[in-house]
Amino acid sequence: MMALPGLCRGSSLLVSVVSVSLRRNIGLSAVVFTKATDLDPVQKLFLDKIREYNSKSRAAGGVVDAGPAYQKNLTEEMSKLQRLFGGGDLGSFPHFSFPEPVLEEVTSK
């Protein structure tokens, strides 16, 4: 009889762990299977627009519908960054080279 309360507490812990796991898996499967299920019309339109923008972005090789003012501003900002950080490729991580320190032997007198 003494084991019954412990068993009940253990089962409630098990139920909570299983429910959290199922909730997480259901949330992930909803994201994974968005193409396979029928969506709300607003959600479908939203996903279609995102996919359309993604294909336009890939075709343009950058920002879609960027006007000359945007390109000018981008060029100015890139030149400012190159001046501030010493030029070079801003898309790659800088290479640091530290010279090996020259150590002198110290003798005690």
Biopython code that builds the backbone (N, CA, C, O; Angstrom):
import numpy as np
from Bio.PDB.StructureBuilder import StructureBuilder

atoms = [
    (1, "MET", "N", (0.811, -1.198, 0.000)),
    (1, "MET", "CA", (0.000, 0.000, 0.000)),
    (1, "MET", "C", (0.851, 1.258, 0.000)),
    (1, "MET", "O", (0.432, 2.284, -0.535)),
    (2, "MET", "N", (2.042, 1.199, 0.591)),
    (2, "MET", "CA", (2.895, 2.377, 0.682)),
    (2, "MET", "C", (3.478, 2.745, -0.684)),
    (2, "MET", "O", (3.847, 3.898, -0.906)),
    (3, "ALA", "N", (3.562, 1.801, -1.576)),
    (3, "ALA", "CA", (4.154, 2.066, -2.887)),
    (3, "ALA", "C", (3.171, 2.761, -3.825)),
    (3, "ALA", "O", (3.587, 3.339, -4.829)),
    (4, "LEU", "N", (1.891, 2.716, -3.518)),
    (4, "LEU", "CA", (0.879, 3.302, -4.394)),
    (4, "LEU", "C", (1.035, 4.816, -4.564)),
    (4, "LEU", "O", (0.959, 5.285, -5.700)),
    (5, "PRO", "N", (1.250, 5.623, -3.490)),
    (5, "PRO", "CA", (1.438, 7.071, -3.705)),
    (5, "PRO", "C", (2.691, 7.376, -4.528)),
    (5, "PRO", "O", (2.682, 8.289, -5.354)),
    (6, "GLY", "N", (3.759, 6.624, -4.309)),
    (6, "GLY", "CA", (4.979, 6.828, -5.099)),
    (6, "GLY", "C", (4.753, 6.504, -6.560)),
    (6, "GLY", "O", (5.278, 7.179, -7.446)),
    (7, "LEU", "N", (3.967, 5.467, -6.807)),
    (7, "LEU", "CA", (3.648, 5.084, -8.175)),
    (7, "LEU", "C", (2.811, 6.159, -8.854)),
    (7, "LEU", "O", (3.011, 6.452, -10.032)),
    (8, "CYS", "N", (1.880, 6.743, -8.120)),
    (8, "CYS", "CA", (1.041, 7.803, -8.683)),
    (8, "CYS", "C", (1.878, 9.030, -9.023)),
    (8, "CYS", "O", (1.689, 9.642, -10.074)),
    (9, "ARG", "N", (2.814, 9.393, -8.123)),
    (9, "ARG", "CA", (3.687, 10.540, -8.398)),
    (9, "ARG", "C", (4.570, 10.263, -9.608)),
    (9, "ARG", "O", (4.782, 11.141, -10.444)),
    (10, "GLY", "N", (5.077, 9.059, -9.697)),
    (10, "GLY", "CA", (5.924, 8.683, -10.831)),
    (10, "GLY", "C", (5.169, 8.703, -12.139)),
    (10, "GLY", "O", (5.706, 9.099, -13.173)),
    (11, "SER", "N", (3.904, 8.268, -12.087)),
    (11, "SER", "CA", (3.118, 8.250, -13.318)),
    (11, "SER", "C", (2.772, 9.669, -13.766)),
    (11, "SER", "O", (2.710, 9.937, -14.966)),
    (12, "SER", "N", (2.543, 10.585, -12.812)),
    (12, "SER", "CA", (2.245, 11.965, -13.210)),
    (12, "SER", "C", (3.473, 12.615, -13.841)),
    (12, "SER", "O", (3.348, 13.411, -14.771)),
    (13, "LEU", "N", (4.653, 12.278, -13.337)),
    (13, "LEU", "CA", (5.886, 12.785, -13.933)),
    (13, "LEU", "C", (6.049, 12.232, -15.345)),
    (13, "LEU", "O", (6.427, 12.958, -16.265)),
    (14, "LEU", "N", (5.765, 10.957, -15.506)),
    (14, "LEU", "CA", (5.858, 10.323, -16.820)),
    (14, "LEU", "C", (4.870, 10.956, -17.798)),
    (14, "LEU", "O", (5.211, 11.196, -18.956)),
    (15, "VAL", "N", (3.664, 11.223, -17.342)),
    (15, "VAL", "CA", (2.650, 11.839, -18.196)),
    (15, "VAL", "C", (3.099, 13.234, -18.626)),
    (15, "VAL", "O", (2.922, 13.603, -19.786)),
    (16, "SER", "N", (3.675, 14.012, -17.711)),
    (16, "SER", "CA", (4.102, 15.363, -18.076)),
    (16, "SER", "C", (5.260, 15.333, -19.063)),
    (16, "SER", "O", (5.306, 16.149, -19.984)),
    (17, "VAL", "N", (6.197, 14.403, -18.885)),
    (17, "VAL", "CA", (7.328, 14.291, -19.817)),
    (17, "VAL", "C", (6.843, 13.875, -21.196)),
    (17, "VAL", "O", (7.284, 14.424, -22.206)),
    (18, "VAL", "N", (5.941, 12.914, -21.241)),
    (18, "VAL", "CA", (5.416, 12.446, -22.526)),
    (18, "VAL", "C", (4.622, 13.549, -23.212)),
    (18, "VAL", "O", (4.720, 13.708, -24.429)),
    (19, "SER", "N", (3.835, 14.316, -22.453)),
    (19, "SER", "CA", (3.037, 15.373, -23.077)),
    (19, "SER", "C", (3.925, 16.473, -23.641)),
    (19, "SER", "O", (3.631, 17.011, -24.708)),
    (20, "VAL", "N", (5.016, 16.819, -22.940)),
    (20, "VAL", "CA", (5.943, 17.828, -23.460)),
    (20, "VAL", "C", (6.596, 17.327, -24.738)),
    (20, "VAL", "O", (6.735, 18.077, -25.703)),
    (21, "SER", "N", (6.996, 16.070, -24.747)),
    (21, "SER", "CA", (7.635, 15.495, -25.930)),
    (21, "SER", "C", (6.673, 15.465, -27.111)),
    (21, "SER", "O", (7.056, 15.812, -28.229)),
    (22, "LEU", "N", (5.440, 15.056, -26.878)),
    (22, "LEU", "CA", (4.459, 15.015, -27.958)),
    (22, "LEU", "C", (4.144, 16.410, -28.478)),
    (22, "LEU", "O", (4.006, 16.609, -29.685)),
    (23, "ARG", "N", (4.029, 17.377, -27.570)),
    (23, "ARG", "CA", (3.742, 18.743, -27.978)),
    (23, "ARG", "C", (4.862, 19.270, -28.872)),
    (23, "ARG", "O", (4.597, 19.912, -29.889)),
    (24, "ARG", "N", (6.106, 19.003, -28.496)),
    (24, "ARG", "CA", (7.259, 19.454, -29.273)),
    (24, "ARG", "C", (7.261, 18.782, -30.646)),
    (24, "ARG", "O", (7.504, 19.441, -31.658)),
    (25, "ASN", "N", (6.994, 17.480, -30.688)),
    (25, "ASN", "CA", (7.008, 16.758, -31.959)),
    (25, "ASN", "C", (5.870, 17.196, -32.871)),
    (25, "ASN", "O", (6.046, 17.277, -34.087)),
    (26, "ILE", "N", (4.717, 17.476, -32.303)),
    (26, "ILE", "CA", (3.593, 17.943, -33.113)),
    (26, "ILE", "C", (3.909, 19.312, -33.689)),
    (26, "ILE", "O", (3.575, 19.587, -34.842)),
    (27, "GLY", "N", (4.549, 20.179, -32.909)),
    (27, "GLY", "CA", (4.934, 21.497, -33.408)),
    (27, "GLY", "C", (5.927, 21.405, -34.541)),
    (27, "GLY", "O", (5.820, 22.148, -35.516)),
    (28, "LEU", "N", (6.890, 20.509, -34.436)),
    (28, "LEU", "CA", (7.875, 20.339, -35.502)),
    (28, "LEU", "C", (7.255, 19.735, -36.744)),
    (28, "LEU", "O", (7.570, 20.144, -37.862)),
    (29, "SER", "N", (6.374, 18.763, -36.556)),
    (29, "SER", "CA", (5.772, 18.130, -37.726)),
    (29, "SER", "C", (4.865, 19.104, -38.466)),
    (29, "SER", "O", (4.705, 18.984, -39.681)),
    (30, "ALA", "N", (4.272, 20.058, -37.772)),
    (30, "ALA", "CA", (3.441, 21.054, -38.444)),
    (30, "ALA", "C", (4.284, 21.912, -39.370)),
    (30, "ALA", "O", (3.830, 22.280, -40.454)),
    (31, "VAL", "N", (5.493, 22.234, -38.966)),
    (31, "VAL", "CA", (6.378, 23.032, -39.809)),
    (31, "VAL", "C", (6.879, 22.209, -40.986)),
    (31, "VAL", "O", (6.954, 22.709, -42.108)),
    (32, "VAL", "N", (7.220, 20.958, -40.737)),
    (32, "VAL", "CA", (7.791, 20.107, -41.782)),
    (32, "VAL", "C", (6.770, 19.789, -42.865)),
    (32, "VAL", "O", (7.118, 19.762, -44.045)),
    (33, "PHE", "N", (5.540, 19.553, -42.495)),
    (33, "PHE", "CA", (4.530, 19.114, -43.445)),
    (33, "PHE", "C", (3.625, 20.243, -43.934)),
    (33, "PHE", "O", (2.462, 19.993, -44.248)),
    (34, "THR", "N", (4.120, 21.462, -44.007)),
    (34, "THR", "CA", (3.268, 22.566, -44.458)),
    (34, "THR", "C", (2.834, 22.399, -45.903)),
    (34, "THR", "O", (1.745, 22.841, -46.270)),
    (35, "LYS", "N", (3.659, 21.775, -46.732)),
    (35, "LYS", "CA", (3.277, 21.579, -48.130)),
    (35, "LYS", "C", (2.203, 20.504, -48.261)),
    (35, "LYS", "O", (1.371, 20.560, -49.167)),
    (36, "ALA", "N", (2.220, 19.530, -47.363)),
    (36, "ALA", "CA", (1.339, 18.378, -47.496)),
    (36, "ALA", "C", (-0.071, 18.635, -46.974)),
    (36, "ALA", "O", (-1.000, 17.935, -47.378)),
    (37, "THR", "N", (-0.258, 19.586, -46.114)),
    (37, "THR", "CA", (-1.571, 19.778, -45.506)),
    (37, "THR", "C", (-2.288, 20.964, -46.132)),
    (37, "THR", "O", (-1.671, 21.818, -46.768)),
    (38, "ASP", "N", (-3.583, 21.001, -45.942)),
    (38, "ASP", "CA", (-4.371, 22.145, -46.384)),
    (38, "ASP", "C", (-4.203, 23.261, -45.373)),
    (38, "ASP", "O", (-4.418, 23.070, -44.176)),
    (39, "LEU", "N", (-3.816, 24.424, -45.862)),
    (39, "LEU", "CA", (-3.568, 25.556, -44.984)),
    (39, "LEU", "C", (-4.715, 26.547, -45.058)),
    (39, "LEU", "O", (-5.543, 26.517, -45.968)),
    (40, "ASP", "N", (-4.731, 27.403, -44.092)),
    (40, "ASP", "CA", (-5.615, 28.546, -44.098)),
    (40, "ASP", "C", (-5.261, 29.385, -45.337)),
    (40, "ASP", "O", (-4.079, 29.490, -45.665)),
    (41, "PRO", "N", (-6.221, 29.977, -46.028)),
    (41, "PRO", "CA", (-5.898, 30.762, -47.232)),
    (41, "PRO", "C", (-4.882, 31.877, -46.981)),
    (41, "PRO", "O", (-4.053, 32.159, -47.846)),
    (42, "VAL", "N", (-4.936, 32.503, -45.828)),
    (42, "VAL", "CA", (-3.979, 33.560, -45.511)),
    (42, "VAL", "C", (-2.583, 32.972, -45.340)),
    (42, "VAL", "O", (-1.605, 33.546, -45.819)),
    (43, "GLN", "N", (-2.485, 31.828, -44.659)),
    (43, "GLN", "CA", (-1.186, 31.178, -44.494)),
    (43, "GLN", "C", (-0.632, 30.737, -45.842)),
    (43, "GLN", "O", (0.562, 30.882, -46.104)),
    (44, "LYS", "N", (-1.492, 30.204, -46.691)),
    (44, "LYS", "CA", (-1.058, 29.758, -48.013)),
    (44, "LYS", "C", (-0.552, 30.936, -48.833)),
    (44, "LYS", "O", (0.486, 30.830, -49.487)),
    (45, "LEU", "N", (-1.263, 32.049, -48.808)),
    (45, "LEU", "CA", (-0.836, 33.239, -49.536)),
    (45, "LEU", "C", (0.502, 33.750, -49.008)),
    (45, "LEU", "O", (1.377, 34.134, -49.784)),
    (46, "PHE", "N", (0.655, 33.751, -47.688)),
    (46, "PHE", "CA", (1.902, 34.195, -47.064)),
    (46, "PHE", "C", (3.072, 33.324, -47.506)),
    (46, "PHE", "O", (4.119, 33.847, -47.889)),
    (47, "LEU", "N", (2.910, 32.005, -47.458)),
    (47, "LEU", "CA", (3.980, 31.100, -47.875)),
    (47, "LEU", "C", (4.276, 31.230, -49.366)),
    (47, "LEU", "O", (5.433, 31.151, -49.778)),
    (48, "ASP", "N", (3.234, 31.431, -50.181)),
    (48, "ASP", "CA", (3.452, 31.619, -51.617)),
    (48, "ASP", "C", (4.259, 32.882, -51.890)),
    (48, "ASP", "O", (5.142, 32.880, -52.747)),
    (49, "LYS", "N", (3.962, 33.959, -51.169)),
    (49, "LYS", "CA", (4.698, 35.214, -51.352)),
    (49, "LYS", "C", (6.155, 35.064, -50.918)),
    (49, "LYS", "O", (7.053, 35.602, -51.566)),
    (50, "ILE", "N", (6.393, 34.341, -49.832)),
    (50, "ILE", "CA", (7.771, 34.121, -49.378)),
    (50, "ILE", "C", (8.537, 33.304, -50.413)),
    (50, "ILE", "O", (9.687, 33.620, -50.721)),
    (51, "ARG", "N", (7.920, 32.266, -50.947)),
    (51, "ARG", "CA", (8.585, 31.453, -51.976)),
    (51, "ARG", "C", (8.835, 32.269, -53.244)),
    (51, "ARG", "O", (9.884, 32.131, -53.874)),
    (52, "GLU", "N", (7.875, 33.117, -53.620)),
    (52, "GLU", "CA", (8.037, 33.970, -54.800)),
    (52, "GLU", "C", (9.191, 34.950, -54.598)),
    (52, "GLU", "O", (10.010, 35.136, -55.498)),
    (53, "TYR", "N", (9.260, 35.577, -53.425)),
    (53, "TYR", "CA", (10.352, 36.513, -53.134)),
    (53, "TYR", "C", (11.693, 35.791, -53.133)),
    (53, "TYR", "O", (12.690, 36.332, -53.612)),
    (54, "ASN", "N", (11.725, 34.580, -52.601)),
    (54, "ASN", "CA", (12.963, 33.803, -52.576)),
    (54, "ASN", "C", (13.449, 33.513, -53.992)),
    (54, "ASN", "O", (14.643, 33.631, -54.270)),
    (55, "SER", "N", (12.547, 33.138, -54.885)),
    (55, "SER", "CA", (12.960, 32.856, -56.268)),
    (55, "SER", "C", (13.405, 34.134, -56.975)),
    (55, "SER", "O", (14.371, 34.102, -57.738)),
    (56, "LYS", "N", (12.722, 35.263, -56.739)),
    (56, "LYS", "CA", (13.142, 36.535, -57.333)),
    (56, "LYS", "C", (14.503, 36.959, -56.795)),
    (56, "LYS", "O", (15.341, 37.468, -57.539)),
    (57, "SER", "N", (14.716, 36.747, -55.505)),
    (57, "SER", "CA", (15.990, 37.117, -54.884)),
    (57, "SER", "C", (17.136, 36.309, -55.471)),
    (57, "SER", "O", (18.213, 36.848, -55.722)),
    (58, "ARG", "N", (16.910, 35.032, -55.689)),
    (58, "ARG", "CA", (17.954, 34.191, -56.292)),
    (58, "ARG", "C", (18.227, 34.622, -57.731)),
    (58, "ARG", "O", (19.380, 34.657, -58.160)),
    (59, "ALA", "N", (17.170, 34.950, -58.475)),
    (59, "ALA", "CA", (17.345, 35.364, -59.867)),
    (59, "ALA", "C", (18.077, 36.705, -59.960)),
    (59, "ALA", "O", (18.908, 36.901, -60.847)),
    (60, "ALA", "N", (17.767, 37.623, -59.046)),
    (60, "ALA", "CA", (18.407, 38.941, -59.064)),
    (60, "ALA", "C", (19.810, 38.898, -58.472)),
    (60, "ALA", "O", (20.618, 39.790, -58.730)),
    (61, "GLY", "N", (20.102, 37.891, -57.697)),
    (61, "GLY", "CA", (21.414, 37.792, -57.067)),
    (61, "GLY", "C", (21.572, 38.730, -55.886)),
    (61, "GLY", "O", (22.697, 39.082, -55.531)),
    (62, "GLY", "N", (20.496, 39.137, -55.281)),
    (62, "GLY", "CA", (20.562, 40.043, -54.131)),
    (62, "GLY", "C", (19.179, 40.525, -53.759)),
    (62, "GLY", "O", (18.208, 39.769, -53.786)),
    (63, "VAL", "N", (19.107, 41.798, -53.410)),
    (63, "VAL", "CA", (17.845, 42.389, -52.971)),
    (63, "VAL", "C", (16.939, 42.611, -54.183)),
    (63, "VAL", "O", (17.394, 43.061, -55.235)),
    (64, "VAL", "N", (15.664, 42.292, -54.026)),
    (64, "VAL", "CA", (14.692, 42.444, -55.104)),
    (64, "VAL", "C", (14.212, 43.892, -55.145)),
    (64, "VAL", "O", (13.980, 44.506, -54.103)),
    (65, "ASP", "N", (14.066, 44.428, -56.338)),
    (65, "ASP", "CA", (13.552, 45.789, -56.570)),
    (65, "ASP", "C", (14.369, 46.856, -55.842)),
    (65, "ASP", "O", (13.808, 47.793, -55.275)),
    (66, "ALA", "N", (15.693, 46.711, -55.861)),
    (66, "ALA", "CA", (16.560, 47.714, -55.242)),
    (66, "ALA", "C", (16.796, 48.824, -56.257)),
    (66, "ALA", "O", (17.310, 48.585, -57.350)),
    (67, "GLY", "N", (16.417, 50.031, -55.886)),
    (67, "GLY", "CA", (16.582, 51.166, -56.784)),
    (67, "GLY", "C", (17.988, 51.741, -56.717)),
    (67, "GLY", "O", (18.831, 51.254, -55.964)),
    (68, "PRO", "N", (18.236, 52.780, -57.510)),
    (68, "PRO", "CA", (19.569, 53.392, -57.519)),
    (68, "PRO", "C", (19.929, 54.040, -56.182)),
    (68, "PRO", "O", (21.103, 54.074, -55.811)),
    (69, "ALA", "N", (18.941, 54.553, -55.457)),
    (69, "ALA", "CA", (19.224, 55.165, -54.152)),
    (69, "ALA", "C", (19.727, 54.109, -53.172)),
    (69, "ALA", "O", (20.644, 54.367, -52.393)),
    (70, "TYR", "N", (19.130, 52.928, -53.212)),
    (70, "TYR", "CA", (19.571, 51.841, -52.333)),
    (70, "TYR", "C", (20.986, 51.408, -52.684)),
    (70, "TYR", "O", (21.820, 51.215, -51.800)),
    (71, "GLN", "N", (21.255, 51.257, -53.980)),
    (71, "GLN", "CA", (22.589, 50.839, -54.414)),
    (71, "GLN", "C", (23.639, 51.881, -54.027)),
    (71, "GLN", "O", (24.737, 51.525, -53.599)),
    (72, "LYS", "N", (23.305, 53.169, -54.176)),
    (72, "LYS", "CA", (24.235, 54.244, -53.810)),
    (72, "LYS", "C", (24.520, 54.207, -52.315)),
    (72, "LYS", "O", (25.674, 54.312, -51.899)),
    (73, "ASN", "N", (23.473, 54.058, -51.507)),
    (73, "ASN", "CA", (23.631, 54.000, -50.053)),
    (73, "ASN", "C", (24.465, 52.788, -49.651)),
    (73, "ASN", "O", (25.322, 52.890, -48.774)),
    (74, "LEU", "N", (24.222, 51.653, -50.279)),
    (74, "LEU", "CA", (24.979, 50.439, -49.984)),
    (74, "LEU", "C", (26.457, 50.622, -50.315)),
    (74, "LEU", "O", (27.323, 50.217, -49.540)),
    (75, "THR", "N", (26.745, 51.233, -51.467)),
    (75, "THR", "CA", (28.135, 51.472, -51.869)),
    (75, "THR", "C", (28.832, 52.410, -50.897)),
    (75, "THR", "O", (29.986, 52.184, -50.535)),
    (76, "GLU", "N", (28.134, 53.472, -50.469)),
    (76, "GLU", "CA", (28.721, 54.418, -49.510)),
    (76, "GLU", "C", (29.027, 53.737, -48.183)),
    (76, "GLU", "O", (30.097, 53.940, -47.610)),
    (77, "GLU", "N", (28.095, 52.936, -47.697)),
    (77, "GLU", "CA", (28.306, 52.256, -46.416)),
    (77, "GLU", "C", (29.443, 51.240, -46.503)),
    (77, "GLU", "O", (30.226, 51.106, -45.562)),
    (78, "MET", "N", (29.537, 50.532, -47.615)),
    (78, "MET", "CA", (30.630, 49.569, -47.784)),
    (78, "MET", "C", (31.977, 50.278, -47.829)),
    (78, "MET", "O", (32.953, 49.788, -47.262)),
    (79, "SER", "N", (32.041, 51.433, -48.500)),
    (79, "SER", "CA", (33.309, 52.170, -48.548)),
    (79, "SER", "C", (33.678, 52.706, -47.168)),
    (79, "SER", "O", (34.857, 52.736, -46.815)),
    (80, "LYS", "N", (32.683, 53.132, -46.381)),
    (80, "LYS", "CA", (32.961, 53.571, -45.002)),
    (80, "LYS", "C", (33.541, 52.426, -44.179)),
    (80, "LYS", "O", (34.512, 52.609, -43.444)),
    (81, "LEU", "N", (32.944, 51.254, -44.306)),
    (81, "LEU", "CA", (33.435, 50.097, -43.555)),
    (81, "LEU", "C", (34.841, 49.707, -43.990)),
    (81, "LEU", "O", (35.671, 49.340, -43.157)),
    (82, "GLN", "N", (35.112, 49.783, -45.285)),
    (82, "GLN", "CA", (36.453, 49.442, -45.756)),
    (82, "GLN", "C", (37.483, 50.440, -45.246)),
    (82, "GLN", "O", (38.602, 50.054, -44.909)),
    (83, "ARG", "N", (37.118, 51.719, -45.185)),
    (83, "ARG", "CA", (38.042, 52.717, -44.624)),
    (83, "ARG", "C", (38.276, 52.466, -43.143)),
    (83, "ARG", "O", (39.408, 52.554, -42.667)),
    (84, "LEU", "N", (37.207, 52.154, -42.412)),
    (84, "LEU", "CA", (37.334, 51.940, -40.964)),
    (84, "LEU", "C", (38.152, 50.703, -40.625)),
    (84, "LEU", "O", (38.926, 50.713, -39.668)),
    (85, "PHE", "N", (37.987, 49.646, -41.396)),
    (85, "PHE", "CA", (38.613, 48.375, -41.051)),
    (85, "PHE", "C", (39.771, 47.997, -41.966)),
    (85, "PHE", "O", (40.154, 46.829, -42.020)),
    (86, "GLY", "N", (40.330, 48.952, -42.679)),
    (86, "GLY", "CA", (41.547, 48.701, -43.432)),
    (86, "GLY", "C", (41.361, 48.029, -44.770)),
    (86, "GLY", "O", (42.308, 47.424, -45.272)),
    (87, "GLY", "N", (40.208, 48.101, -45.364)),
    (87, "GLY", "CA", (39.996, 47.534, -46.692)),
    (87, "GLY", "C", (39.916, 46.028, -46.673)),
    (87, "GLY", "O", (39.669, 45.413, -45.636)),
    (88, "GLY", "N", (40.128, 45.448, -47.823)),
    (88, "GLY", "CA", (40.061, 43.992, -47.931)),
    (88, "GLY", "C", (38.640, 43.515, -48.159)),
    (88, "GLY", "O", (37.721, 44.303, -48.384)),
    (89, "ASP", "N", (38.491, 42.218, -48.096)),
    (89, "ASP", "CA", (37.191, 41.581, -48.299)),
    (89, "ASP", "C", (36.399, 41.635, -47.003)),
    (89, "ASP", "O", (36.809, 41.057, -45.997)),
    (90, "LEU", "N", (35.264, 42.327, -47.023)),
    (90, "LEU", "CA", (34.449, 42.452, -45.812)),
    (90, "LEU", "C", (33.610, 41.207, -45.548)),
    (90, "LEU", "O", (33.038, 41.066, -44.468)),
    (91, "GLY", "N", (33.532, 40.315, -46.506)),
    (91, "GLY", "CA", (32.735, 39.101, -46.341)),
    (91, "GLY", "C", (33.484, 37.961, -45.690)),
    (91, "GLY", "O", (32.880, 36.943, -45.351)),
    (92, "SER", "N", (34.786, 38.106, -45.506)),
    (92, "SER", "CA", (35.562, 37.020, -44.903)),
    (92, "SER", "C", (36.138, 37.467, -43.566)),
    (92, "SER", "O", (36.274, 38.659, -43.288)),
    (93, "PHE", "N", (36.465, 36.491, -42.762)),
    (93, "PHE", "CA", (37.026, 36.773, -41.448)),
    (93, "PHE", "C", (38.466, 37.243, -41.625)),
    (93, "PHE", "O", (39.211, 36.652, -42.407)),
    (94, "PRO", "N", (38.870, 38.295, -40.913)),
    (94, "PRO", "CA", (40.237, 38.802, -41.089)),
    (94, "PRO", "C", (41.287, 37.816, -40.580)),
    (94, "PRO", "O", (41.045, 37.039, -39.656)),
    (95, "HIS", "N", (42.447, 37.871, -41.206)),
    (95, "HIS", "CA", (43.568, 37.013, -40.806)),
    (95, "HIS", "C", (44.489, 37.832, -39.910)),
    (95, "HIS", "O", (44.975, 38.890, -40.308)),
    (96, "PHE", "N", (44.719, 37.347, -38.725)),
    (96, "PHE", "CA", (45.596, 38.023, -37.778)),
    (96, "PHE", "C", (46.946, 37.331, -37.774)),
    (96, "PHE", "O", (47.028, 36.103, -37.745)),
    (97, "SER", "N", (48.001, 38.126, -37.802)),
    (97, "SER", "CA", (49.341, 37.549, -37.676)),
    (97, "SER", "C", (50.077, 38.324, -36.589)),
    (97, "SER", "O", (50.314, 39.526, -36.703)),
    (98, "PHE", "N", (50.421, 37.617, -35.564)),
    (98, "PHE", "CA", (51.146, 38.211, -34.452)),
    (98, "PHE", "C", (52.582, 37.719, -34.497)),
    (98, "PHE", "O", (52.825, 36.513, -34.547)),
    (99, "PRO", "N", (53.550, 38.657, -34.478)),
    (99, "PRO", "CA", (54.952, 38.214, -34.496)),
    (99, "PRO", "C", (55.312, 37.533, -33.180)),
    (99, "PRO", "O", (54.796, 37.870, -32.114)),
    (100, "GLU", "N", (56.196, 36.582, -33.292)),
    (100, "GLU", "CA", (56.651, 35.857, -32.107)),
    (100, "GLU", "C", (57.505, 36.804, -31.271)),
    (100, "GLU", "O", (58.435, 37.411, -31.802)),
    (101, "PRO", "N", (57.218, 36.945, -29.986)),
    (101, "PRO", "CA", (58.004, 37.870, -29.162)),
    (101, "PRO", "C", (59.427, 37.344, -28.947)),
    (101, "PRO", "O", (59.664, 36.141, -28.833)),
    (102, "VAL", "N", (60.350, 38.288, -28.897)),
    (102, "VAL", "CA", (61.745, 37.933, -28.652)),
    (102, "VAL", "C", (61.965, 37.970, -27.147)),
    (102, "VAL", "O", (61.779, 39.006, -26.509)),
    (103, "LEU", "N", (62.359, 36.842, -26.590)),
    (103, "LEU", "CA", (62.570, 36.743, -25.149)),
    (103, "LEU", "C", (64.066, 36.750, -24.859)),
    (103, "LEU", "O", (64.853, 36.065, -25.512)),
    (104, "GLU", "N", (64.419, 37.521, -23.889)),
    (104, "GLU", "CA", (65.820, 37.570, -23.481)),
    (104, "GLU", "C", (65.976, 36.807, -22.179)),
    (104, "GLU", "O", (65.087, 36.804, -21.327)),
    (105, "GLU", "N", (67.102, 36.174, -22.048)),
    (105, "GLU", "CA", (67.365, 35.415, -20.833)),
    (105, "GLU", "C", (67.746, 36.390, -19.724)),
    (105, "GLU", "O", (68.565, 37.288, -19.917)),
    (106, "VAL", "N", (67.145, 36.195, -18.581)),
    (106, "VAL", "CA", (67.419, 37.053, -17.434)),
    (106, "VAL", "C", (68.305, 36.277, -16.471)),
    (106, "VAL", "O", (67.995, 35.150, -16.088)),
    (107, "THR", "N", (69.416, 36.903, -16.087)),
    (107, "THR", "CA", (70.313, 36.267, -15.118)),
    (107, "THR", "C", (70.284, 37.058, -13.833)),
    (107, "THR", "O", (70.295, 38.289, -13.848)),
    (108, "SER", "N", (70.247, 36.371, -12.756)),
    (108, "SER", "CA", (70.254, 37.057, -11.464)),
    (108, "SER", "C", (71.687, 37.209, -10.986)),
    (108, "SER", "O", (72.497, 36.300, -11.169)),
    (109, "LYS", "N", (72.008, 38.323, -10.388)),
    (109, "LYS", "CA", (73.368, 38.587, -9.920)),
    (109, "LYS", "C", (73.485, 38.443, -8.445)),
    (109, "LYS", "O", (74.568, 38.632, -7.890)),
]
sb = StructureBuilder()
sb.init_structure("model")
sb.init_model(0)
sb.init_chain("A")
sb.init_seg("    ")
for serial, (resi, resn, name, xyz) in enumerate(atoms, 1):
    if name == "N":
        sb.init_residue(resn, " ", resi, " ")
    sb.init_atom(name, np.array(xyz, "f"), 0.0, 1.0, " ", f" {name:<3s}", serial, name[0])
structure = sb.get_structure()
